[in-house]
Amino acid sequence: MDIESTLLEKGKDLSVKTAIHVRRLFERFGYDEVFGRSAVMNVVDLKQSGASKLLSNLVQKDIIEPVSGYGKGKYKFKK
């Protein structure tokens, strides 16, 4: 499954801006790379609170998932 079909299926109520952020994050990290808040801040140019809100929103929408073994607050895209 690619990110576009994931967005169509799970991200119906995401804003256009959030969908753009998701695409940019996916282009950078894909399915296999693990990322955290600071990486999100760099890739989509958000402040700390905005990056945290984006991550929690994407976890709730089941687009990304928390990953253990890399420290607290690390995520990757769900396949």
PDB file of N, CA, C and O in Angstrom:
ATOM      1  N   MET A   1       0.859  -1.186   0.000  1.00  0.00           N
ATOM      2  CA  MET A   1       0.000   0.000   0.000  1.00  0.00           C
ATOM      3  C   MET A   1       0.896   1.237   0.000  1.00  0.00           C
ATOM      4  O   MET A   1       1.888   1.282   0.727  1.00  0.00           O
ATOM      5  N   ASP A   2       0.561   2.221  -0.794  1.00  0.00           N
ATOM      6  CA  ASP A   2       1.348   3.447  -0.805  1.00  0.00           C
ATOM      7  C   ASP A   2       0.672   4.515   0.049  1.00  0.00           C
ATOM      8  O   ASP A   2      -0.451   4.337   0.522  1.00  0.00           O
ATOM      9  N   ILE A   3       1.370   5.614   0.232  1.00  0.00           N
ATOM     10  CA  ILE A   3       0.885   6.666   1.138  1.00  0.00           C
ATOM     11  C   ILE A   3      -0.381   7.335   0.603  1.00  0.00           C
ATOM     12  O   ILE A   3      -1.219   7.779   1.388  1.00  0.00           O
ATOM     13  N   GLU A   4      -0.530   7.414  -0.713  1.00  0.00           N
ATOM     14  CA  GLU A   4      -1.729   8.052  -1.277  1.00  0.00           C
ATOM     15  C   GLU A   4      -2.985   7.256  -0.936  1.00  0.00           C
ATOM     16  O   GLU A   4      -4.005   7.838  -0.565  1.00  0.00           O
ATOM     17  N   SER A   5      -2.920   5.932  -1.059  1.00  0.00           N
ATOM     18  CA  SER A   5      -4.106   5.141  -0.729  1.00  0.00           C
ATOM     19  C   SER A   5      -4.368   5.160   0.773  1.00  0.00           C
ATOM     20  O   SER A   5      -5.519   5.101   1.205  1.00  0.00           O
ATOM     21  N   THR A   6      -3.301   5.243   1.572  1.00  0.00           N
ATOM     22  CA  THR A   6      -3.470   5.369   3.021  1.00  0.00           C
ATOM     23  C   THR A   6      -4.174   6.669   3.352  1.00  0.00           C
ATOM     24  O   THR A   6      -5.077   6.696   4.188  1.00  0.00           O
ATOM     25  N   LEU A   7      -3.764   7.753   2.696  1.00  0.00           N
ATOM     26  CA  LEU A   7      -4.402   9.048   2.940  1.00  0.00           C
ATOM     27  C   LEU A   7      -5.864   9.029   2.510  1.00  0.00           C
ATOM     28  O   LEU A   7      -6.718   9.596   3.192  1.00  0.00           O
ATOM     29  N   LEU A   8      -6.157   8.387   1.395  1.00  0.00           N
ATOM     30  CA  LEU A   8      -7.547   8.296   0.947  1.00  0.00           C
ATOM     31  C   LEU A   8      -8.397   7.513   1.937  1.00  0.00           C
ATOM     32  O   LEU A   8      -9.541   7.872   2.218  1.00  0.00           O
ATOM     33  N   GLU A   9      -7.814   6.431   2.463  1.00  0.00           N
ATOM     34  CA  GLU A   9      -8.566   5.554   3.355  1.00  0.00           C
ATOM     35  C   GLU A   9      -8.684   6.130   4.769  1.00  0.00           C
ATOM     36  O   GLU A   9      -9.779   6.195   5.327  1.00  0.00           O
ATOM     37  N   LYS A  10      -7.555   6.547   5.344  1.00  0.00           N
ATOM     38  CA  LYS A  10      -7.538   6.928   6.758  1.00  0.00           C
ATOM     39  C   LYS A  10      -7.532   8.424   6.996  1.00  0.00           C
ATOM     40  O   LYS A  10      -7.848   8.878   8.096  1.00  0.00           O
ATOM     41  N   GLY A  11      -7.173   9.200   5.976  1.00  0.00           N
ATOM     42  CA  GLY A  11      -6.987  10.630   6.189  1.00  0.00           C
ATOM     43  C   GLY A  11      -8.060  11.492   5.577  1.00  0.00           C
ATOM     44  O   GLY A  11      -7.807  12.631   5.183  1.00  0.00           O
ATOM     45  N   LYS A  12      -9.270  10.946   5.497  1.00  0.00           N
ATOM     46  CA  LYS A  12     -10.358  11.692   4.852  1.00  0.00           C
ATOM     47  C   LYS A  12     -10.597  13.062   5.483  1.00  0.00           C
ATOM     48  O   LYS A  12     -10.882  14.031   4.779  1.00  0.00           O
ATOM     49  N   ASP A  13     -10.479  13.141   6.815  1.00  0.00           N
ATOM     50  CA  ASP A  13     -10.775  14.407   7.480  1.00  0.00           C
ATOM     51  C   ASP A  13      -9.510  15.195   7.853  1.00  0.00           C
ATOM     52  O   ASP A  13      -9.556  16.089   8.698  1.00  0.00           O
ATOM     53  N   LEU A  14      -8.386  14.854   7.215  1.00  0.00           N
ATOM     54  CA  LEU A  14      -7.174  15.649   7.430  1.00  0.00           C
ATOM     55  C   LEU A  14      -7.258  16.911   6.576  1.00  0.00           C
ATOM     56  O   LEU A  14      -7.826  16.903   5.484  1.00  0.00           O
ATOM     57  N   SER A  15      -6.686  17.988   7.090  1.00  0.00           N
ATOM     58  CA  SER A  15      -6.652  19.209   6.304  1.00  0.00           C
ATOM     59  C   SER A  15      -5.673  19.030   5.143  1.00  0.00           C
ATOM     60  O   SER A  15      -4.833  18.130   5.159  1.00  0.00           O
ATOM     61  N   VAL A  16      -5.793  19.888   4.149  1.00  0.00           N
ATOM     62  CA  VAL A  16      -4.888  19.839   2.998  1.00  0.00           C
ATOM     63  C   VAL A  16      -3.447  20.019   3.463  1.00  0.00           C
ATOM     64  O   VAL A  16      -2.541  19.333   2.990  1.00  0.00           O
ATOM     65  N   LYS A  17      -3.246  20.943   4.387  1.00  0.00           N
ATOM     66  CA  LYS A  17      -1.907  21.215   4.901  1.00  0.00           C
ATOM     67  C   LYS A  17      -1.319  19.989   5.609  1.00  0.00           C
ATOM     68  O   LYS A  17      -0.145  19.667   5.427  1.00  0.00           O
ATOM     69  N   THR A  18      -2.134  19.314   6.409  1.00  0.00           N
ATOM     70  CA  THR A  18      -1.670  18.114   7.104  1.00  0.00           C
ATOM     71  C   THR A  18      -1.334  17.012   6.106  1.00  0.00           C
ATOM     72  O   THR A  18      -0.331  16.317   6.270  1.00  0.00           O
ATOM     73  N   ALA A  19      -2.153  16.844   5.081  1.00  0.00           N
ATOM     74  CA  ALA A  19      -1.889  15.833   4.053  1.00  0.00           C
ATOM     75  C   ALA A  19      -0.565  16.126   3.345  1.00  0.00           C
ATOM     76  O   ALA A  19       0.187  15.202   3.034  1.00  0.00           O
ATOM     77  N   ILE A  20      -0.281  17.386   3.093  1.00  0.00           N
ATOM     78  CA  ILE A  20       0.996  17.769   2.477  1.00  0.00           C
ATOM     79  C   ILE A  20       2.149  17.412   3.410  1.00  0.00           C
ATOM     80  O   ILE A  20       3.176  16.900   2.964  1.00  0.00           O
ATOM     81  N   HIS A  21       1.980  17.683   4.710  1.00  0.00           N
ATOM     82  CA  HIS A  21       3.006  17.319   5.693  1.00  0.00           C
ATOM     83  C   HIS A  21       3.252  15.814   5.688  1.00  0.00           C
ATOM     84  O   HIS A  21       4.399  15.368   5.733  1.00  0.00           O
ATOM     85  N   VAL A  22       2.177  15.033   5.635  1.00  0.00           N
ATOM     86  CA  VAL A  22       2.303  13.572   5.629  1.00  0.00           C
ATOM     87  C   VAL A  22       3.096  13.125   4.406  1.00  0.00           C
ATOM     88  O   VAL A  22       3.981  12.276   4.515  1.00  0.00           O
ATOM     89  N   ARG A  23       2.786  13.686   3.253  1.00  0.00           N
ATOM     90  CA  ARG A  23       3.509  13.308   2.032  1.00  0.00           C
ATOM     91  C   ARG A  23       4.994  13.650   2.140  1.00  0.00           C
ATOM     92  O   ARG A  23       5.851  12.856   1.751  1.00  0.00           O
ATOM     93  N   ARG A  24       5.289  14.831   2.669  1.00  0.00           N
ATOM     94  CA  ARG A  24       6.692  15.234   2.808  1.00  0.00           C
ATOM     95  C   ARG A  24       7.431  14.322   3.786  1.00  0.00           C
ATOM     96  O   ARG A  24       8.574  13.938   3.539  1.00  0.00           O
ATOM     97  N   LEU A  25       6.785  13.981   4.880  1.00  0.00           N
ATOM     98  CA  LEU A  25       7.405  13.068   5.843  1.00  0.00           C
ATOM     99  C   LEU A  25       7.630  11.690   5.218  1.00  0.00           C
ATOM    100  O   LEU A  25       8.672  11.068   5.423  1.00  0.00           O
ATOM    101  N   PHE A  26       6.644  11.225   4.457  1.00  0.00           N
ATOM    102  CA  PHE A  26       6.771   9.907   3.837  1.00  0.00           C
ATOM    103  C   PHE A  26       7.889   9.898   2.795  1.00  0.00           C
ATOM    104  O   PHE A  26       8.645   8.930   2.705  1.00  0.00           O
ATOM    105  N   GLU A  27       7.996  10.977   2.003  1.00  0.00           N
ATOM    106  CA  GLU A  27       9.079  11.075   1.019  1.00  0.00           C
ATOM    107  C   GLU A  27      10.438  10.975   1.707  1.00  0.00           C
ATOM    108  O   GLU A  27      11.368  10.367   1.178  1.00  0.00           O
ATOM    109  N   ARG A  28      10.541  11.572   2.880  1.00  0.00           N
ATOM    110  CA  ARG A  28      11.817  11.602   3.611  1.00  0.00           C
ATOM    111  C   ARG A  28      12.107  10.274   4.328  1.00  0.00           C
ATOM    112  O   ARG A  28      13.245   9.805   4.315  1.00  0.00           O
ATOM    113  N   PHE A  29      11.084   9.664   4.955  1.00  0.00           N
ATOM    114  CA  PHE A  29      11.321   8.514   5.827  1.00  0.00           C
ATOM    115  C   PHE A  29      10.813   7.178   5.281  1.00  0.00           C
ATOM    116  O   PHE A  29      11.340   6.133   5.662  1.00  0.00           O
ATOM    117  N   GLY A  30       9.819   7.178   4.414  1.00  0.00           N
ATOM    118  CA  GLY A  30       9.272   5.927   3.883  1.00  0.00           C
ATOM    119  C   GLY A  30       8.707   5.049   4.998  1.00  0.00           C
ATOM    120  O   GLY A  30       8.401   5.532   6.088  1.00  0.00           O
ATOM    121  N   TYR A  31       8.577   3.770   4.714  1.00  0.00           N
ATOM    122  CA  TYR A  31       8.004   2.849   5.695  1.00  0.00           C
ATOM    123  C   TYR A  31       9.020   2.355   6.712  1.00  0.00           C
ATOM    124  O   TYR A  31       8.635   1.943   7.806  1.00  0.00           O
ATOM    125  N   ASP A  32      10.305   2.383   6.382  1.00  0.00           N
ATOM    126  CA  ASP A  32      11.286   1.685   7.203  1.00  0.00           C
ATOM    127  C   ASP A  32      12.075   2.559   8.163  1.00  0.00           C
ATOM    128  O   ASP A  32      12.644   2.053   9.130  1.00  0.00           O
ATOM    129  N   GLU A  33      12.119   3.863   7.914  1.00  0.00           N
ATOM    130  CA  GLU A  33      12.930   4.723   8.774  1.00  0.00           C
ATOM    131  C   GLU A  33      12.117   5.239   9.964  1.00  0.00           C
ATOM    132  O   GLU A  33      10.938   5.567   9.831  1.00  0.00           O
ATOM    133  N   VAL A  34      12.764   5.304  11.119  1.00  0.00           N
ATOM    134  CA  VAL A  34      12.133   5.757  12.355  1.00  0.00           C
ATOM    135  C   VAL A  34      12.423   7.243  12.528  1.00  0.00           C
ATOM    136  O   VAL A  34      13.527   7.707  12.243  1.00  0.00           O
ATOM    137  N   PHE A  35      11.424   7.984  12.997  1.00  0.00           N
ATOM    138  CA  PHE A  35      11.603   9.428  13.173  1.00  0.00           C
ATOM    139  C   PHE A  35      10.948   9.899  14.462  1.00  0.00           C
ATOM    140  O   PHE A  35      10.083   9.224  15.020  1.00  0.00           O
ATOM    141  N   GLY A  36      11.368  11.056  14.919  1.00  0.00           N
ATOM    142  CA  GLY A  36      10.819  11.652  16.131  1.00  0.00           C
ATOM    143  C   GLY A  36      10.380  13.084  15.873  1.00  0.00           C
ATOM    144  O   GLY A  36      10.352  13.548  14.734  1.00  0.00           O
ATOM    145  N   ARG A  37      10.043  13.762  16.935  1.00  0.00           N
ATOM    146  CA  ARG A  37       9.519  15.122  16.817  1.00  0.00           C
ATOM    147  C   ARG A  37      10.514  16.086  16.179  1.00  0.00           C
ATOM    148  O   ARG A  37      10.136  16.904  15.341  1.00  0.00           O
ATOM    149  N   SER A  38      11.790  15.992  16.573  1.00  0.00           N
ATOM    150  CA  SER A  38      12.762  16.946  16.024  1.00  0.00           C
ATOM    151  C   SER A  38      12.934  16.754  14.518  1.00  0.00           C
ATOM    152  O   SER A  38      13.116  17.731  13.792  1.00  0.00           O
ATOM    153  N   ALA A  39      12.879  15.515  14.040  1.00  0.00           N
ATOM    154  CA  ALA A  39      12.964  15.268  12.602  1.00  0.00           C
ATOM    155  C   ALA A  39      11.750  15.846  11.880  1.00  0.00           C
ATOM    156  O   ALA A  39      11.876  16.415  10.796  1.00  0.00           O
ATOM    157  N   VAL A  40      10.575  15.695  12.489  1.00  0.00           N
ATOM    158  CA  VAL A  40       9.357  16.271  11.913  1.00  0.00           C
ATOM    159  C   VAL A  40       9.479  17.795  11.846  1.00  0.00           C
ATOM    160  O   VAL A  40       9.097  18.414  10.853  1.00  0.00           O
ATOM    161  N   MET A  41      10.012  18.384  12.905  1.00  0.00           N
ATOM    162  CA  MET A  41      10.194  19.839  12.931  1.00  0.00           C
ATOM    163  C   MET A  41      11.070  20.295  11.764  1.00  0.00           C
ATOM    164  O   MET A  41      10.781  21.311  11.131  1.00  0.00           O
ATOM    165  N   ASN A  42      12.131  19.553  11.478  1.00  0.00           N
ATOM    166  CA  ASN A  42      13.047  19.917  10.395  1.00  0.00           C
ATOM    167  C   ASN A  42      12.433  19.717   9.015  1.00  0.00           C
ATOM    168  O   ASN A  42      12.582  20.570   8.140  1.00  0.00           O
ATOM    169  N   VAL A  43      11.746  18.598   8.817  1.00  0.00           N
ATOM    170  CA  VAL A  43      11.234  18.256   7.488  1.00  0.00           C
ATOM    171  C   VAL A  43      10.067  19.156   7.082  1.00  0.00           C
ATOM    172  O   VAL A  43      10.020  19.633   5.948  1.00  0.00           O
ATOM    173  N   VAL A  44       9.131  19.392   7.993  1.00  0.00           N
ATOM    174  CA  VAL A  44       7.941  20.169   7.613  1.00  0.00           C
ATOM    175  C   VAL A  44       7.931  21.575   8.199  1.00  0.00           C
ATOM    176  O   VAL A  44       6.938  22.293   8.085  1.00  0.00           O
ATOM    177  N   ASP A  45       9.037  21.965   8.825  1.00  0.00           N
ATOM    178  CA  ASP A  45       9.215  23.336   9.312  1.00  0.00           C
ATOM    179  C   ASP A  45       8.117  23.759  10.286  1.00  0.00           C
ATOM    180  O   ASP A  45       7.450  24.776  10.097  1.00  0.00           O
ATOM    181  N   LEU A  46       7.948  22.947  11.337  1.00  0.00           N
ATOM    182  CA  LEU A  46       6.996  23.272  12.399  1.00  0.00           C
ATOM    183  C   LEU A  46       7.754  23.514  13.701  1.00  0.00           C
ATOM    184  O   LEU A  46       8.885  23.056  13.869  1.00  0.00           O
ATOM    185  N   LYS A  47       7.122  24.233  14.610  1.00  0.00           N
ATOM    186  CA  LYS A  47       7.681  24.392  15.950  1.00  0.00           C
ATOM    187  C   LYS A  47       7.383  23.125  16.759  1.00  0.00           C
ATOM    188  O   LYS A  47       6.670  22.239  16.286  1.00  0.00           O
ATOM    189  N   GLN A  48       7.930  23.040  17.980  1.00  0.00           N
ATOM    190  CA  GLN A  48       7.759  21.842  18.819  1.00  0.00           C
ATOM    191  C   GLN A  48       6.307  21.458  19.015  1.00  0.00           C
ATOM    192  O   GLN A  48       5.933  20.303  18.811  1.00  0.00           O
ATOM    193  N   SER A  49       5.488  22.415  19.408  1.00  0.00           N
ATOM    194  CA  SER A  49       4.091  22.082  19.721  1.00  0.00           C
ATOM    195  C   SER A  49       3.335  21.634  18.469  1.00  0.00           C
ATOM    196  O   SER A  49       2.512  20.720  18.535  1.00  0.00           O
ATOM    197  N   GLY A  50       3.606  22.263  17.345  1.00  0.00           N
ATOM    198  CA  GLY A  50       2.953  21.873  16.094  1.00  0.00           C
ATOM    199  C   GLY A  50       3.348  20.475  15.657  1.00  0.00           C
ATOM    200  O   GLY A  50       2.515  19.697  15.193  1.00  0.00           O
ATOM    201  N   ALA A  51       4.639  20.163  15.812  1.00  0.00           N
ATOM    202  CA  ALA A  51       5.119  18.824  15.450  1.00  0.00           C
ATOM    203  C   ALA A  51       4.497  17.772  16.360  1.00  0.00           C
ATOM    204  O   ALA A  51       4.116  16.697  15.896  1.00  0.00           O
ATOM    205  N   SER A  52       4.392  18.073  17.653  1.00  0.00           N
ATOM    206  CA  SER A  52       3.777  17.132  18.599  1.00  0.00           C
ATOM    207  C   SER A  52       2.316  16.889  18.252  1.00  0.00           C
ATOM    208  O   SER A  52       1.850  15.750  18.280  1.00  0.00           O
ATOM    209  N   LYS A  53       1.592  17.952  17.926  1.00  0.00           N
ATOM    210  CA  LYS A  53       0.179  17.811  17.560  1.00  0.00           C
ATOM    211  C   LYS A  53       0.027  16.993  16.285  1.00  0.00           C
ATOM    212  O   LYS A  53      -0.861  16.146  16.188  1.00  0.00           O
ATOM    213  N   LEU A  54       0.896  17.246  15.307  1.00  0.00           N
ATOM    214  CA  LEU A  54       0.848  16.489  14.056  1.00  0.00           C
ATOM    215  C   LEU A  54       1.080  15.006  14.319  1.00  0.00           C
ATOM    216  O   LEU A  54       0.344  14.160  13.809  1.00  0.00           O
ATOM    217  N   LEU A  55       2.102  14.690  15.114  1.00  0.00           N
ATOM    218  CA  LEU A  55       2.396  13.282  15.424  1.00  0.00           C
ATOM    219  C   LEU A  55       1.229  12.615  16.136  1.00  0.00           C
ATOM    220  O   LEU A  55       0.845  11.501  15.780  1.00  0.00           O
ATOM    221  N   SER A  56       0.662  13.275  17.130  1.00  0.00           N
ATOM    222  CA  SER A  56      -0.436  12.647  17.867  1.00  0.00           C
ATOM    223  C   SER A  56      -1.664  12.471  16.968  1.00  0.00           C
ATOM    224  O   SER A  56      -2.383  11.478  17.084  1.00  0.00           O
ATOM    225  N   ASN A  57      -1.901  13.430  16.079  1.00  0.00           N
ATOM    226  CA  ASN A  57      -3.006  13.333  15.126  1.00  0.00           C
ATOM    227  C   ASN A  57      -2.804  12.126  14.195  1.00  0.00           C
ATOM    228  O   ASN A  57      -3.749  11.385  13.923  1.00  0.00           O
ATOM    229  N   LEU A  58      -1.582  11.937  13.716  1.00  0.00           N
ATOM    230  CA  LEU A  58      -1.309  10.838  12.785  1.00  0.00           C
ATOM    231  C   LEU A  58      -1.366   9.475  13.480  1.00  0.00           C
ATOM    232  O   LEU A  58      -1.737   8.478  12.861  1.00  0.00           O
ATOM    233  N   VAL A  59      -0.998   9.431  14.767  1.00  0.00           N
ATOM    234  CA  VAL A  59      -1.144   8.184  15.529  1.00  0.00           C
ATOM    235  C   VAL A  59      -2.625   7.857  15.689  1.00  0.00           C
ATOM    236  O   VAL A  59      -3.035   6.710  15.510  1.00  0.00           O
ATOM    237  N   GLN A  60      -3.428   8.866  16.026  1.00  0.00           N
ATOM    238  CA  GLN A  60      -4.873   8.642  16.190  1.00  0.00           C
ATOM    239  C   GLN A  60      -5.522   8.173  14.896  1.00  0.00           C
ATOM    240  O   GLN A  60      -6.446   7.360  14.921  1.00  0.00           O
ATOM    241  N   LYS A  61      -5.042   8.681  13.764  1.00  0.00           N
ATOM    242  CA  LYS A  61      -5.611   8.309  12.462  1.00  0.00           C
ATOM    243  C   LYS A  61      -5.052   6.977  11.958  1.00  0.00           C
ATOM    244  O   LYS A  61      -5.447   6.494  10.897  1.00  0.00           O
ATOM    245  N   ASP A  62      -4.117   6.380  12.736  1.00  0.00           N
ATOM    246  CA  ASP A  62      -3.550   5.084  12.385  1.00  0.00           C
ATOM    247  C   ASP A  62      -2.682   5.148  11.127  1.00  0.00           C
ATOM    248  O   ASP A  62      -2.595   4.180  10.373  1.00  0.00           O
ATOM    249  N   ILE A  63      -2.042   6.298  10.912  1.00  0.00           N
ATOM    250  CA  ILE A  63      -1.146   6.475   9.763  1.00  0.00           C
ATOM    251  C   ILE A  63       0.290   6.161  10.170  1.00  0.00           C
ATOM    252  O   ILE A  63       1.048   5.580   9.393  1.00  0.00           O
ATOM    253  N   ILE A  64       0.662   6.548  11.393  1.00  0.00           N
ATOM    254  CA  ILE A  64       1.972   6.195  11.938  1.00  0.00           C
ATOM    255  C   ILE A  64       1.765   5.416  13.231  1.00  0.00           C
ATOM    256  O   ILE A  64       0.676   5.423  13.805  1.00  0.00           O
ATOM    257  N   GLU A  65       2.828   4.743  13.681  1.00  0.00           N
ATOM    258  CA  GLU A  65       2.731   3.973  14.921  1.00  0.00           C
ATOM    259  C   GLU A  65       3.976   4.209  15.765  1.00  0.00           C
ATOM    260  O   GLU A  65       5.064   4.411  15.224  1.00  0.00           O
ATOM    261  N   PRO A  66       3.824   4.184  17.093  1.00  0.00           N
ATOM    262  CA  PRO A  66       4.994   4.305  17.970  1.00  0.00           C
ATOM    263  C   PRO A  66       5.905   3.091  17.803  1.00  0.00           C
ATOM    264  O   PRO A  66       5.442   1.979  17.552  1.00  0.00           O
ATOM    265  N   VAL A  67       7.197   3.323  17.946  1.00  0.00           N
ATOM    266  CA  VAL A  67       8.189   2.256  17.805  1.00  0.00           C
ATOM    267  C   VAL A  67       8.967   2.166  19.107  1.00  0.00           C
ATOM    268  O   VAL A  67       9.371   3.188  19.662  1.00  0.00           O
ATOM    269  N   SER A  68       9.178   0.954  19.596  1.00  0.00           N
ATOM    270  CA  SER A  68       9.983   0.799  20.808  1.00  0.00           C
ATOM    271  C   SER A  68      11.409   0.411  20.427  1.00  0.00           C
ATOM    272  O   SER A  68      11.663  -0.102  19.337  1.00  0.00           O
ATOM    273  N   GLY A  69      12.325   0.666  21.346  1.00  0.00           N
ATOM    274  CA  GLY A  69      13.709   0.299  21.120  1.00  0.00           C
ATOM    275  C   GLY A  69      14.568   1.419  20.574  1.00  0.00           C
ATOM    276  O   GLY A  69      15.774   1.240  20.404  1.00  0.00           O
ATOM    277  N   TYR A  70      13.983   2.561  20.298  1.00  0.00           N
ATOM    278  CA  TYR A  70      14.729   3.698  19.763  1.00  0.00           C
ATOM    279  C   TYR A  70      14.689   4.894  20.708  1.00  0.00           C
ATOM    280  O   TYR A  70      15.152   5.979  20.357  1.00  0.00           O
ATOM    281  N   GLY A  71      14.142   4.702  21.896  1.00  0.00           N
ATOM    282  CA  GLY A  71      13.927   5.810  22.812  1.00  0.00           C
ATOM    283  C   GLY A  71      12.484   6.258  22.733  1.00  0.00           C
ATOM    284  O   GLY A  71      11.723   5.813  21.874  1.00  0.00           O
ATOM    285  N   LYS A  72      12.122   7.143  23.641  1.00  0.00           N
ATOM    286  CA  LYS A  72      10.733   7.605  23.730  1.00  0.00           C
ATOM    287  C   LYS A  72      10.399   8.534  22.555  1.00  0.00           C
ATOM    288  O   LYS A  72      11.246   9.301  22.094  1.00  0.00           O
ATOM    289  N   GLY A  73       9.171   8.452  22.088  1.00  0.00           N
ATOM    290  CA  GLY A  73       8.698   9.390  21.079  1.00  0.00           C
ATOM    291  C   GLY A  73       9.227   9.145  19.685  1.00  0.00           C
ATOM    292  O   GLY A  73       9.492  10.093  18.947  1.00  0.00           O
ATOM    293  N   LYS A  74       9.386   7.883  19.312  1.00  0.00           N
ATOM    294  CA  LYS A  74       9.825   7.544  17.960  1.00  0.00           C
ATOM    295  C   LYS A  74       8.690   6.830  17.233  1.00  0.00           C
ATOM    296  O   LYS A  74       7.944   6.050  17.826  1.00  0.00           O
ATOM    297  N   TYR A  75       8.577   7.113  15.946  1.00  0.00           N
ATOM    298  CA  TYR A  75       7.453   6.611  15.137  1.00  0.00           C
ATOM    299  C   TYR A  75       7.944   6.136  13.795  1.00  0.00           C
ATOM    300  O   TYR A  75       9.060   6.443  13.375  1.00  0.00           O
ATOM    301  N   LYS A  76       7.078   5.367  13.115  1.00  0.00           N
ATOM    302  CA  LYS A  76       7.298   5.037  11.719  1.00  0.00           C
ATOM    303  C   LYS A  76       5.945   4.880  11.048  1.00  0.00           C
ATOM    304  O   LYS A  76       4.930   4.680  11.714  1.00  0.00           O
ATOM    305  N   PHE A  77       5.939   4.971   9.719  1.00  0.00           N
ATOM    306  CA  PHE A  77       4.691   4.840   8.986  1.00  0.00           C
ATOM    307  C   PHE A  77       4.204   3.403   9.043  1.00  0.00           C
ATOM    308  O   PHE A  77       4.989   2.461   8.944  1.00  0.00           O
ATOM    309  N   LYS A  78       2.898   3.250   9.205  1.00  0.00           N
ATOM    310  CA  LYS A  78       2.284   1.922   9.242  1.00  0.00           C
ATOM    311  C   LYS A  78       2.129   1.403   7.825  1.00  0.00           C
ATOM    312  O   LYS A  78       1.721   2.140   6.927  1.00  0.00           O
ATOM    313  N   LYS A  79       2.454   0.140   7.625  1.00  0.00           N
ATOM    314  CA  LYS A  79       2.301  -0.462   6.295  1.00  0.00           C
ATOM    315  C   LYS A  79       0.886  -0.959   6.106  1.00  0.00           C
ATOM    316  O   LYS A  79       0.557  -1.498   5.050  1.00  0.00           O
TER     317      LYS A  79
END
